[in-house]
Every structure is written in structure tokens, then in C-alpha cells.
Amino acid sequence: MTDSTGTSLWWRTYGRNRRCITVDLHKEEGREVLRGLANRSDVLVENFRPGVMEKWGLGPKDLKPELIYTRISGYGQTGPKASLAGYASVCEAYGGIRHLNGYTDRPPVRTNVSLGDTLTGLHAAFGAVMALLHRQRHNNTVPGQVVDAAISESVFNMLEGCVPEFAMHGYDRPPSGSTISGVVPSATLKTQDGRYVIIGGNGDSVYTRLMAAVGRPDMGSQNPLYANNTERCKREDEIYEVIGNWVGERSLEEVLEVMAEARVPSGPILSTADIMKEEHYKARGMFQEAKPPSGEGPSLSLPAMVPILSGTPGSTKWAGPDLGEHTDEILREELDMSDAEIARLRELNAI
């Protein structure tokens, strides 16, 4: 979706606080602008297919050695699939997470956001920060590093115990609907008023309190049949039937109240509309208002920056800028270019 100017709301969110310069890297003059900016920077992030930046003379070996050169691609910079184009949708499947998502009797499903892209952005940022910290701990006497962040591997890194489960026991974890394999009880259940609630009661003491709360204290962990998670997994259907029937006879509000009193983790499934009405999110300052740096158009409500830092919490100065909005400003301030030099680059369509 877009705002009134036709600009993507995704960009207005993720482009916040950035200055935006447009450079045509197909032209040598445009590449020279990037070299100048890279030589004034700590980190460069690129998202081209492996080899493209080298073809332009902009690879890690072409720029200053202390630069943290962060690369994002579908399958990484090496290996037999490195040259393939990799969208998040495809790489989420290749990374294993699509196989785990859904039900065994239906096609695999996706989360309705670009999870692979977001996970890769986080891994790339984490890698860049680690490389910067390494350089700083050596008083900037060591060269920078290449951070190789692949979408498929960022997704693969979310598989928790799946790899050792298969390597040791040959267990290929399947999709499990609204539950999670090997953890009982932890599920999504439907309430009497048609809402959905998540109840997580898999710790032994929590499980005992949960079963007492739903009127079945005899099924608590003091009973050898339900003494620990291993035993409970053997009786998964029975346990979920008891809890599901109890939830199905009560409203969401009542279920949450009883679970809170029993100190059992639980919570509703919220839509974006629900979230924006939630007092807890408001109290935590999770919504920020901002306009693009041009000041034109209506103010946008954006999600706040997390995590929250006690001394330097993130704030939104402006929403994502218009394309190339800061080109002239950056060239003047960062590269000391004159108006005539900027005009020449524009005539060459290099910016």
C-alpha cells in the first residue's frame, strides 16, 4: 500500500531517519560517487547478486581495507547456488522454515510478511556490529571484514534443534499446525466467543497449575502419567482435548483471567487493528508519528524502534524520504562537491 504521494508505506517505515541519494552504478561517474562515500563510512551494505559489485570495481578489495563490507544475497557469496537469484519467499522454503509451517494434510503456508528479508536484515546488522566491535577492540589497527548474510541461512538459523534431531535420531520435524513438536501443552485454542488464545503450560509446575485451573488436578505432574514433558507428549491428544473443551466453554476474557490467576502464560491472538488499540503497546511507546523529511503529506503512524535502550532509545526523526531527496545535500556535505559538479553528474544521469 502507498501514501497519498504514491510512495510505499513499507519504505516510509523502513526508510525512516535515512537520507536518500540516488546513484546510477552503471556509469563510472556514479561508481566514483559511491567510492567516495564508502571511503567516508564504517559500513557498506549491498544486496546485489554475488559478483556484480566486483564487476563494477566496487568489491571489498576495491575499497578501503578497514570498511565493514556487508553483503546480503539469497544463498551467500560462495557455494553452487551463490549465483542464483534469491527472493525471500524461495529462500524461506530452502531454509527449512516453510516445511515446518502449516498442517501435515495441506500445502506449506507462509507468514503474511517477508520474514526471510527481515531475518536477514537482522543477521546482517548483527554481523556488521560484531565486525565493528572487533575492529574497535583492536584500536582500528586491523582491517574490516566481509559480512556474508544469506537469506536462506538466516532462515536456517531459526531451526533450533531440528538439525541435531535429524542427525542423531533421524527425526525430520514435520509441520504441527497450532502446536509445537515435542512440547505439551502449548497450543492455540478457540474460545466460546470465537476468539483464539495461546496457552503455554509445558513446564512441570506450570502444567500442574494449568490442569488444576481447568478442573483436572488429577492430571497434574504429580501423576506419573503426566510427570514430565516426555510423558505428556505420549498423551498429547488427551491433554489437548481436556484443555480445549474447557477453553471452548468460556469467553476469551474469562480464560485469560483464570490463566493469569493461575500464573499460566497465555494471551490472545491479535491483529494489527487489535494491537493498535492495546494499552500495553501504547504505554510502551510502540507507536510514533512522523512525516517524510519534506514535511509534505499526512503524518504517519510507525512502529517504534526496538529493543529499547535505557540511555539512547531510538526515535523517529522522519519517515522514509522521497527517492533521491538528499542527493544534493549528501554530495555537498560528504564529498564537498560544488553546484557545478553536481549539475554535471545530473546531466550525465549518474545521479
Buried (B, 14 or more C-beta within 10 A) or exposed (E): EEBEEEBEBEBBBBBBBBBBBEBBBEBEBBBBBBBBBBEEBBBBBBBBBBEBBEEBBBBBEBBBEBBBBBBBBBBBBEEEBBEBEBEBBBBBBBBBBBBBBBEEEEEBEBEEEBBBBBBBBEBBBEBBEEBBEEBEEEEEEEEBBBBBBBBBBBBBBBBEEBEEBEEEEEBEBEBBBBBBBBBBBBBBBBBEEEBBBBBBBBBBEBBBBBBBBBEBEEBBBEBEEBBEBEBBBEBBEBBBEBBBEBBEEBBBEBBBEBBEEBEBBBEBEEEEEEBBEEEEBEEEEBBBEBBBBEEEBEEBEBBBBEEEEEEEEEEBEBBBBBEEBBBBEBBBEBBEBEEEBBEBBEEEEBB
